[in-house]
Amino acid sequence: MKNAYFKYVVALLLFGSNGVVASYILLNSYEIVYLRTLIGSIFLIFVFALSKQKAQFWKNKFHFLYLVISSVAMGASWIFLFEAYTQIGVSIATLAYYCGPVIVMILSPLIFKEKMTSAKLLGFFAVIIGMLCVNGQAFTQGRISLGLIFGILSAIMYVIMVVFNKKAVSITGLENATCQLVISFITVAIFMGLKQGFSVNVMEGNLLPILILGVINTGIGCYFYFSSIGQLPVQSVSILGYLEPLSALIFSAAILGEKLSLVQIAGAVLILGGAAYGELFRSGNKLKEAKGEN
């Protein structure tokens, strides 16, 4: 259990540093995601082969189709997110992206037949108010930046990714992560091929951060993440999950020198607090229901 906690926390911190690492790569967003998914896919395929697991994804065609949709959405989400990093900075892009879990929470009564609760609604309204605080000046002046739009689109793609991944119930763990990353790579590769071809001009100084992003942040990060969450309690996964956006805000402030105003900090607290409150309340209810059934 301690090993699972360690791997999960390390994975979250790695994911939280994605924007910082990407800031040192002088490529456009889809080139960065293309290289990230390529290197990460090769790494996970290698790990999957070493694990000597048998591939099962092809046995249920509907579940595999759900996973394909989820993977395409993940590739698109990363492209939008990395473009948002470039245009509006890591901190605000991360906060926009983290509206995704709240959208999933609000849609869950319709999609997963979960009950709509006052906690979910309260969390949703907290996130909306938080977004207004973070981007208040842009809203009041009637100028919504393209970077913010990309951040919101990344959140929408996140919703599609999570919803369809949850429907692929027969494909789990390392196999799920490997399939998801490989299909995401194919998606991004097709997009990039149509846009500019497959060649990427990688300058010498970009090679190290690209390898860090691909091998460590994506390959090792995904392996640690998917190999640990199945061994941890639902509440622990939910609580610790918010280390990712919090660490992204801390890393961007400490390393990149990005600063939020007091109003934006209050907005960040509302966004992360609202999302966490609604998610933890839902997890707690699930645990109570499970104990009642037993």
C-alpha positions as CSV (number, residue, x, y, z in Angstrom):
1,M,0.0,0.0,0.0
2,K,2.8,2.4,0.9
3,N,4.4,1.7,-2.5
4,A,1.1,2.4,-4.3
5,Y,0.8,5.7,-2.4
6,F,4.4,6.6,-3.4
7,K,3.8,5.8,-7.1
8,Y,0.5,7.7,-7.2
9,V,2.0,10.9,-5.6
10,V,5.0,10.8,-7.8
11,A,2.8,10.4,-10.9
12,L,0.7,13.4,-9.8
13,L,3.7,15.6,-9.3
14,L,5.1,14.6,-12.7
15,F,1.8,15.5,-14.3
16,G,1.8,18.8,-12.4
17,S,5.2,19.7,-13.9
18,N,4.2,19.1,-17.5
19,G,3.6,22.8,-18.3
20,V,7.0,23.8,-16.8
21,V,8.9,21.2,-18.8
22,A,7.0,22.1,-22.0
23,S,7.9,25.8,-21.5
24,Y,11.6,24.8,-22.3
25,I,10.7,23.2,-25.6
26,L,10.7,25.6,-28.6
27,L,8.1,23.7,-30.6
28,N,4.4,24.3,-31.2
29,S,1.8,22.5,-29.1
30,Y,0.9,19.7,-31.4
31,E,4.6,18.9,-32.1
32,I,5.2,18.7,-28.4
33,V,2.2,16.4,-27.9
34,Y,3.3,14.3,-30.9
35,L,6.7,13.7,-29.5
36,R,5.3,13.2,-26.0
37,T,2.8,10.5,-27.0
38,L,5.4,8.8,-29.4
39,I,8.0,8.5,-26.7
40,G,5.5,7.6,-24.0
41,S,3.9,5.0,-26.2
42,I,7.2,3.2,-26.9
43,F,8.0,3.2,-23.2
44,L,4.6,1.7,-22.2
45,I,4.7,-0.9,-25.0
46,F,8.1,-1.9,-23.6
47,V,6.8,-2.1,-20.0
48,F,3.6,-4.0,-21.1
49,A,5.8,-6.6,-23.0
50,L,8.0,-7.0,-19.9
51,S,5.0,-7.5,-17.7
52,K,4.1,-10.6,-19.8
53,Q,0.4,-9.6,-19.7
54,K,-1.9,-10.9,-22.4
55,A,-3.7,-8.2,-24.5
56,Q,-7.5,-8.5,-24.0
57,F,-8.6,-5.2,-25.6
58,W,-9.9,-6.8,-28.8
59,K,-12.3,-9.2,-27.1
60,N,-15.0,-6.6,-26.5
61,K,-15.5,-4.5,-29.6
62,F,-17.8,-1.9,-28.0
63,H,-15.4,-1.4,-25.1
64,F,-12.5,-1.0,-27.5
65,L,-14.6,1.6,-29.5
66,Y,-15.2,3.5,-26.3
67,L,-11.5,3.4,-25.5
68,V,-10.7,4.7,-29.0
69,I,-13.1,7.7,-28.6
70,S,-11.5,8.3,-25.2
71,S,-8.0,8.2,-26.6
72,V,-8.8,10.6,-29.5
73,A,-10.2,13.0,-27.0
74,M,-7.1,12.7,-24.8
75,G,-4.9,13.6,-27.7
76,A,-7.0,16.6,-28.6
77,S,-7.2,17.6,-24.9
78,W,-3.4,17.7,-24.6
79,I,-3.0,19.7,-27.8
80,F,-5.5,22.3,-26.5
81,L,-3.9,22.3,-23.0
82,F,-0.3,22.8,-24.3
83,E,-1.4,25.6,-26.6
84,A,-3.1,27.2,-23.6
85,Y,0.1,26.9,-21.6
86,T,1.8,28.9,-24.3
87,Q,-0.8,31.6,-24.6
88,I,-2.0,32.2,-21.1
89,G,0.6,30.5,-18.9
90,V,0.6,27.3,-16.9
91,S,-1.3,28.5,-13.9
92,I,-4.5,29.8,-15.6
93,A,-4.4,27.1,-18.2
94,T,-4.3,24.5,-15.5
95,L,-7.3,26.1,-13.7
96,A,-9.3,26.1,-16.9
97,Y,-8.4,22.5,-17.6
98,Y,-9.5,21.5,-14.0
99,C,-13.0,22.5,-14.7
100,G,-13.2,19.2,-16.6
101,P,-13.7,17.0,-13.4
102,V,-16.5,19.3,-12.3
103,I,-18.3,18.9,-15.6
104,V,-18.0,15.2,-15.3
105,M,-19.4,15.4,-11.8
106,I,-22.4,17.4,-13.0
107,L,-23.1,15.1,-16.0
108,S,-22.8,11.9,-13.9
109,P,-26.5,11.8,-13.0
110,L,-27.3,11.7,-16.7
111,I,-24.5,9.4,-17.9
112,F,-23.7,7.1,-14.9
113,K,-27.1,7.4,-13.2
114,E,-25.6,8.9,-10.0
115,K,-27.7,11.1,-7.8
116,M,-27.6,14.8,-8.1
117,T,-26.8,16.2,-4.7
118,S,-26.5,19.6,-3.1
119,A,-22.8,19.0,-2.7
120,K,-22.3,18.6,-6.4
121,L,-24.3,21.8,-7.2
122,L,-22.4,23.7,-4.5
123,G,-19.1,22.5,-5.9
124,F,-20.2,23.4,-9.5
125,F,-21.2,27.0,-8.5
126,A,-17.9,27.4,-6.6
127,V,-16.0,26.5,-9.7
128,I,-18.0,28.9,-11.9
129,I,-17.4,31.8,-9.4
130,G,-13.7,30.7,-9.3
131,M,-13.4,31.0,-13.1
132,L,-15.0,34.4,-13.0
133,C,-12.4,35.5,-10.3
134,V,-9.5,34.1,-12.3
135,N,-10.6,35.6,-15.6
136,G,-12.7,38.4,-14.3
137,Q,-10.9,41.2,-16.0
138,A,-11.2,39.5,-19.4
139,F,-14.9,38.8,-18.8
140,T,-15.7,42.4,-17.8
141,Q,-13.9,43.9,-20.7
142,G,-15.6,41.5,-23.1
143,R,-12.3,40.0,-24.4
144,I,-12.1,36.3,-23.9
145,S,-8.6,35.3,-25.0
146,L,-7.9,32.5,-27.4
147,G,-5.7,30.8,-24.8
148,L,-8.6,30.7,-22.4
149,I,-10.8,29.1,-25.1
150,F,-8.1,26.5,-25.7
151,G,-8.1,25.8,-21.9
152,I,-11.8,25.4,-21.8
153,L,-11.7,23.1,-24.9
154,S,-9.1,21.0,-23.2
155,A,-11.5,20.6,-20.2
156,I,-14.3,19.5,-22.6
157,M,-12.1,17.0,-24.3
158,Y,-11.1,15.8,-20.7
159,V,-14.8,15.1,-20.1
160,I,-15.2,13.0,-23.2
161,M,-12.0,11.1,-22.4
162,V,-13.1,10.3,-18.8
163,V,-16.7,9.4,-19.7
164,F,-15.8,6.9,-22.5
165,N,-12.8,5.5,-20.6
166,K,-15.2,4.6,-17.8
167,K,-17.4,2.8,-20.3
168,A,-14.5,0.6,-21.4
169,V,-14.8,-1.5,-18.2
170,S,-13.1,-4.6,-19.6
171,I,-9.9,-2.8,-20.5
172,T,-8.0,-1.8,-17.3
173,G,-4.7,-1.0,-15.7
174,L,-1.5,-1.0,-17.8
175,E,-3.3,-2.4,-20.9
176,N,-5.7,0.6,-20.7
177,A,-2.9,3.1,-20.3
178,T,-0.9,1.6,-23.2
179,C,-3.8,1.4,-25.6
180,Q,-4.9,5.0,-24.6
181,L,-1.5,6.5,-25.2
182,V,-0.8,4.6,-28.5
183,I,-4.2,5.6,-30.0
184,S,-3.6,9.2,-28.8
185,F,-0.3,9.2,-30.6
186,I,-1.9,8.0,-33.8
187,T,-4.6,10.7,-33.5
188,V,-2.0,13.5,-33.0
189,A,0.2,12.0,-35.7
190,I,-2.7,12.1,-38.3
191,F,-3.5,15.7,-37.3
192,M,0.2,16.8,-37.6
193,G,0.6,14.9,-40.8
194,L,-2.3,16.7,-42.4
195,K,-1.1,20.1,-41.1
196,Q,2.7,20.0,-41.8
197,G,4.0,16.4,-42.3
198,F,5.7,14.2,-39.8
199,S,9.1,15.8,-39.6
200,V,9.9,17.9,-36.5
201,N,12.9,20.2,-36.3
202,V,14.3,19.4,-32.8
203,M,17.1,21.8,-31.8
204,E,19.8,20.5,-29.6
205,G,18.7,22.3,-26.5
206,N,15.2,20.9,-26.8
207,L,16.2,17.2,-26.7
208,L,16.6,16.9,-23.0
209,P,13.2,18.4,-22.0
210,I,11.5,16.4,-24.8
211,L,13.0,13.2,-23.4
212,I,12.0,14.2,-19.8
213,L,8.4,15.0,-21.0
214,G,8.1,11.8,-23.0
215,V,9.9,9.1,-20.9
216,I,9.5,10.4,-17.3
217,N,6.4,12.6,-17.2
218,T,4.4,10.6,-19.7
219,G,5.8,7.0,-19.8
220,I,6.8,6.6,-16.1
221,G,4.0,8.9,-15.0
222,C,1.3,6.9,-16.7
223,Y,2.7,3.6,-15.6
224,F,2.9,4.8,-11.9
225,Y,-0.6,6.3,-12.1
226,F,-2.4,3.3,-13.6
227,S,-0.5,0.7,-11.6
228,S,-1.3,2.4,-8.3
229,I,-4.9,3.7,-8.4
230,G,-6.4,0.2,-8.4
231,Q,-4.7,-0.5,-5.1
232,L,-5.8,2.7,-3.3
233,P,-9.1,3.6,-1.6
234,V,-11.4,5.8,-3.7
235,Q,-11.2,8.7,-1.2
236,S,-7.4,8.6,-1.2
237,V,-7.4,8.8,-5.0
238,S,-9.8,11.8,-4.9
239,I,-8.0,13.7,-2.2
240,L,-4.5,13.2,-3.5
241,G,-5.6,13.8,-7.1
242,Y,-5.7,17.5,-6.4
243,L,-1.9,17.5,-5.8
244,E,-1.6,17.7,-9.6
245,P,-3.2,21.2,-10.2
246,L,-1.8,22.5,-6.9
247,S,1.7,21.4,-7.8
248,A,1.3,22.9,-11.3
249,L,0.4,26.3,-9.7
250,I,3.4,26.0,-7.3
251,F,5.9,25.0,-10.0
252,S,4.7,27.7,-12.4
253,A,5.2,30.3,-9.6
254,A,8.5,29.0,-8.3
255,I,10.2,28.2,-11.6
256,L,8.5,30.3,-14.3
257,G,7.8,33.3,-12.1
258,E,4.0,33.3,-12.9
259,K,2.0,35.2,-10.4
260,L,-1.7,35.3,-9.6
261,S,-3.5,38.4,-8.1
262,L,-5.3,38.0,-4.7
263,V,-8.6,37.7,-6.6
264,Q,-7.2,35.1,-8.9
265,I,-5.8,33.2,-5.9
266,A,-9.2,33.2,-4.3
267,G,-10.6,32.0,-7.7
268,A,-8.0,29.1,-7.7
269,V,-9.1,28.1,-4.2
270,L,-12.8,28.1,-5.3
271,I,-12.1,26.1,-8.4
272,L,-9.9,23.4,-6.7
273,G,-11.9,23.5,-3.5
274,G,-15.3,23.2,-5.3
275,A,-14.1,20.4,-7.5
276,A,-12.5,18.5,-4.5
277,Y,-15.6,19.0,-2.3
278,G,-18.0,17.6,-4.9
279,E,-15.7,14.7,-5.7
280,L,-15.0,13.7,-2.1
281,F,-18.7,13.9,-1.2
282,R,-19.5,11.6,-4.1
283,S,-16.7,9.2,-3.1
284,G,-17.9,9.2,0.5
285,N,-21.4,8.3,-0.5
286,K,-20.2,5.4,-2.7
287,L,-18.2,4.0,0.3
288,K,-21.3,4.2,2.5
289,E,-23.5,2.5,-0.1
290,A,-20.9,-0.2,-0.5
291,K,-20.8,-0.8,3.3
292,G,-24.6,-0.9,3.4
293,E,-24.7,-3.5,0.7
294,N,-22.2,-5.7,2.5
